[in-house]
Structures are given as structure tokens and as C-alpha cells.
Amino acid sequence: MSLSFWLRDYLYIPLGGNRHGRVRTYANLMVTMLLGGLWHGAAWTFVVWGGLHGIALVAHRAWSRGRPDGRSENPVSANLARLATFAWVCLAWVFFRATSFDN
């Protein structure tokens, strides 16, 4: 069992998943990712890493709302979205690798 399946099956779904409205779904995503970050280590840098991933998931869920497949039809905006995702993940990895906020 991978960590992502464990987070989904034992945290996200028991919290209510996406069954209780949009705001509750966003809160469930954030709690799941914050706890996933804490699972990686007992340091605030890991919690921030999980929070940044939670923010990205919430933003993606909100942005994709209303699109049948969640994708953009415009190739320029799709490539910009890929670039923004890459930059966001690289930013998050800085916190994951840092031993403290001072670093």
C-alpha cells in the first residue's frame, strides 16, 4: 500500500471526502495533506510542504470545477499550467529538504 492510498483510504475518505460540499472538500484536502506532511517528519518544514501541496490540490479542484475533464482546451494555457505546477512543486521541495526555516 502506498502513502497516497493510505492517505486517501484512512484520512480523506473518513473525513468525508468530497461528499459534504465544496468547502468541506477543500478542508478535507488540506487536513489530509498537512497530516501527510507531518507523517514525513516532526518538523514544521514538512507541515509547510504538506500545506503547499494541499493549497495546490484545492486550487486545482477549484480551477477545474465546471470543466468536464478538468483540462484546458487551449494548448498555451495548458503549457502555462504545467510550468506553474512545476514551479510550485519545486518551491515545495525547498521546504521538504530544508532542515529548518533558517536554511
N, C-alpha and C positions, 0 to 999 in steps of 0.2 A: 504494500500500500504506500503510495507516495504522500508527501506532505500536503499537496494540493487536494487530493481526495479526502484526506483526514480532516483538513480544514473545512471542506465542503460538507462532509457527512456528519461531523461531530461538533461543528461550531455554527456554520452558516445556516444549515437547514434547521437544527434545533432552535436557533434564534428566530426562526420564522421565514428565512429565505426571502423570497420576493412575493409572499402571499398576503402581506398586510399593507399594501400601498407603497407608493414611491419613496416617501421619507423614511419609512421603516426599512425598506430595502437598502437605501443608502447607508443608514445607520448600521445595519447588519453587515454590509460590506466593510465599513470602517472598523467595526469591532473585530471582525474576523481577521483583517489584515494587521491591525495593531497587535492582536494576540499572536498572530503568525510571526511578526517581527520580534516580539518578546520571546517566543519559542527559540529563536536563533541565539539568544544570549541575554543575560541580565544586565543590559546596558541601555541607556536612553538612545544611543545611536541606532540600535536595532529597532526600537519602537518608532523612531522617526522614519527609518527605512520602510517599515510596515505601513506607517501612516501615509507616506508619499505614494506607495502602491495603492493604498485604499483610496486616496484622492484621485488617482488616475483611473481606477475602476469606476468610481462614482461619476467622474467626468465623462468617461466613455459611455456609461449607461445613460446618462442624461443627454449626451450628444447624439447617440444612436436612436434615441426614442423617436418613434414616428417613421423610421426607415424600416422597410420590411426585412432586409438582410443586414442592416447596420452598416452598410458600406456606402461610400460616396460614388456617384456616377462620373464625377469629374476626375480625370487622372492627375491633374495638377494638385487638387486638394487632397487626393488620396496619398500622393507622394509627400506633401507637406505634413500630413497626419503621421506618416511613417517616420519622418525626420523629427517631428515633435516628440513622438513616442521614444525614439532612440535617445534624444537629448534628456528626456525625463528619467529614463531608466539609468542613464549614465550619472545623472545628478544623484539619484537614489543610491547608487552603488558607492558613491563617495562616503555616505553616512554608514553604509554597511561595513566598509573596510576600515573606517577610522576607529581608533582606539578610544577617542574622546572627542568632544566638540572643539577643544582647543586645536586638535590636529587638523 
